[in-house]
């Protein structure tokens, strides 16, 4: 959980926030998914010794391509996670763009960890949404590629 500033403040559109700096894998998300990603990143550090750079995109239109490119060029790996379906989700745009602009820096294919391509009842939301375990497994697979 994050502490919310009770005072009035603004966030710049199109400017991502580096939550945790790292050197091995770039992990990107936004909204509520950032808390899930943080747990997975901390677990990867603890259990695998993998240093992940966690980036909170904050806005998807416009999105901060520059920050993500710099991170992917540094780490050589990219994992994008969001709560939408994998097909047609914004993670596909991020992966596609960064595969084009950072191709020679990539050490493994960009990976999306998203919801399934199926409708789901809210009662099964915990099975549908990307979990800490799914993101952790994606991190492990990325570094072992």
C-alpha positions as CSV (number, residue, x, y, z in Angstrom):
1,X,0.0,0.0,0.0
2,X,1.1,3.5,-0.7
3,X,0.5,6.6,1.3
4,X,-1.7,9.1,-0.5
5,X,-0.8,12.8,-0.2
6,X,-3.9,14.5,1.3
7,X,-2.8,17.9,-0.1
8,X,-3.7,19.0,-3.6
9,X,-1.1,17.9,-6.2
10,X,-0.9,17.1,-9.9
11,X,0.8,14.4,-11.8
12,X,2.4,15.2,-15.2
13,X,0.7,13.4,-18.1
14,X,3.0,11.1,-20.0
15,X,5.6,10.9,-17.3
16,X,6.3,7.4,-15.8
17,X,7.6,6.9,-12.3
18,X,10.5,4.5,-11.5
19,X,9.3,2.8,-8.4
20,X,12.3,0.6,-7.9
21,X,15.6,0.9,-9.8
22,X,17.1,-2.4,-11.2
23,X,19.5,-3.8,-13.7
24,X,18.2,-7.2,-14.9
25,X,14.5,-6.9,-16.0
26,X,12.2,-4.0,-16.7
27,X,8.7,-4.6,-15.2
28,X,6.0,-2.2,-16.3
29,X,2.4,-1.7,-15.1
30,X,-0.1,0.9,-14.0
31,X,-3.0,1.4,-11.6
32,X,-3.6,-1.3,-9.0
33,X,-1.3,-3.7,-10.8
34,X,1.7,-1.8,-9.6
35,X,1.2,-3.2,-6.1
36,X,1.1,-6.8,-7.5
37,X,4.3,-6.1,-9.5
38,X,6.1,-4.7,-6.5
39,X,5.5,-7.9,-4.6
40,X,6.7,-10.0,-7.5
41,X,9.8,-7.8,-8.0
42,X,10.7,-8.1,-4.3
43,X,10.2,-11.8,-4.4
44,X,12.5,-12.1,-7.5
45,X,15.2,-10.2,-5.7
46,X,14.9,-12.4,-2.6
47,X,14.6,-15.8,-4.2
48,X,16.4,-15.4,-7.5
49,X,18.8,-12.5,-6.9
50,X,17.3,-10.8,-9.9
51,X,17.3,-7.0,-9.8
52,X,14.1,-5.7,-11.5
53,X,13.4,-2.1,-12.5
54,X,9.7,-1.5,-11.6
55,X,8.1,1.3,-13.6
56,X,4.6,2.8,-12.9
57,X,3.5,4.1,-16.3
58,X,0.8,6.2,-14.6
59,X,-0.8,7.3,-17.9
60,X,-1.3,5.3,-21.1
61,X,-2.2,8.2,-23.4
62,X,0.2,9.8,-23.7
63,X,2.7,7.2,-22.4
64,X,6.3,7.7,-21.4
65,X,8.1,5.8,-24.2
66,X,11.5,7.5,-23.4
67,X,11.7,6.2,-19.8
68,X,10.8,2.7,-20.9
69,X,13.3,2.7,-23.7
70,X,16.1,3.8,-21.4
71,X,15.2,1.1,-18.9
72,X,14.9,-1.7,-21.5
73,X,18.3,-0.6,-23.1
74,X,19.8,-0.9,-19.6
75,X,18.2,-4.3,-18.5
76,X,17.7,-6.0,-21.9
77,X,14.4,-7.5,-20.8
78,X,10.8,-6.3,-20.7
79,X,7.7,-7.6,-18.8
80,X,4.4,-5.6,-19.1
81,X,1.5,-6.5,-16.9
82,X,-2.1,-5.2,-16.9
83,X,-5.6,-6.3,-15.9
84,X,-7.1,-6.3,-19.4
85,X,-7.2,-9.2,-21.9
86,X,-3.9,-10.1,-23.4
87,X,-5.3,-9.6,-26.9
88,X,-5.9,-6.0,-27.7
89,X,-4.6,-4.7,-24.4
90,X,-2.3,-1.7,-24.2
91,X,0.6,-4.0,-23.2
92,X,0.8,-5.1,-26.8
93,X,1.4,-1.6,-28.0
94,X,4.2,-1.2,-25.4
95,X,5.8,-4.5,-26.4
96,X,5.5,-3.8,-30.1
97,X,7.0,-0.3,-29.8
98,X,9.9,-1.3,-27.6
99,X,10.6,-4.4,-29.7
100,X,11.1,-2.0,-32.7
101,X,13.1,0.7,-30.9
102,X,15.2,-1.5,-28.5
103,X,15.5,-4.7,-30.6
104,X,19.3,-4.9,-30.5
105,X,19.3,-4.4,-26.7
106,X,16.8,-7.2,-26.0
107,X,18.2,-10.4,-24.4
108,X,14.8,-12.1,-24.3
109,X,11.4,-11.6,-26.0
110,X,9.1,-9.0,-24.4
111,X,6.5,-10.7,-22.3
112,X,2.9,-9.7,-21.4
113,X,1.3,-10.9,-18.2
114,X,-2.4,-10.0,-18.5
115,X,-5.9,-11.3,-18.0
116,X,-7.1,-14.2,-20.1
117,X,-8.9,-13.8,-23.4
118,X,-12.2,-14.8,-22.0
119,X,-15.2,-13.1,-20.2
120,X,-15.2,-13.9,-16.5
121,X,-17.6,-13.4,-13.6
122,X,-16.4,-11.2,-10.9
123,X,-16.5,-14.1,-8.5
124,X,-13.5,-15.5,-10.4
125,X,-11.6,-12.2,-10.6
126,X,-8.7,-13.5,-8.5
127,X,-8.1,-16.3,-11.0
128,X,-8.4,-14.0,-14.0
129,X,-6.2,-11.1,-13.0
130,X,-2.4,-11.3,-13.2
131,X,-1.0,-12.4,-9.8
132,X,2.3,-12.1,-8.0
133,X,3.0,-15.7,-8.9
134,X,2.4,-15.3,-12.6
135,X,4.6,-12.2,-12.8
136,X,7.3,-13.9,-10.7
137,X,7.3,-16.8,-13.2
138,X,7.5,-14.4,-16.1
139,X,10.6,-12.8,-14.5
140,X,12.2,-16.2,-14.0
141,X,11.5,-17.2,-17.6
142,X,12.9,-14.0,-18.9
143,X,16.2,-14.3,-17.1
144,X,16.5,-18.0,-18.0
145,X,15.8,-17.4,-21.7
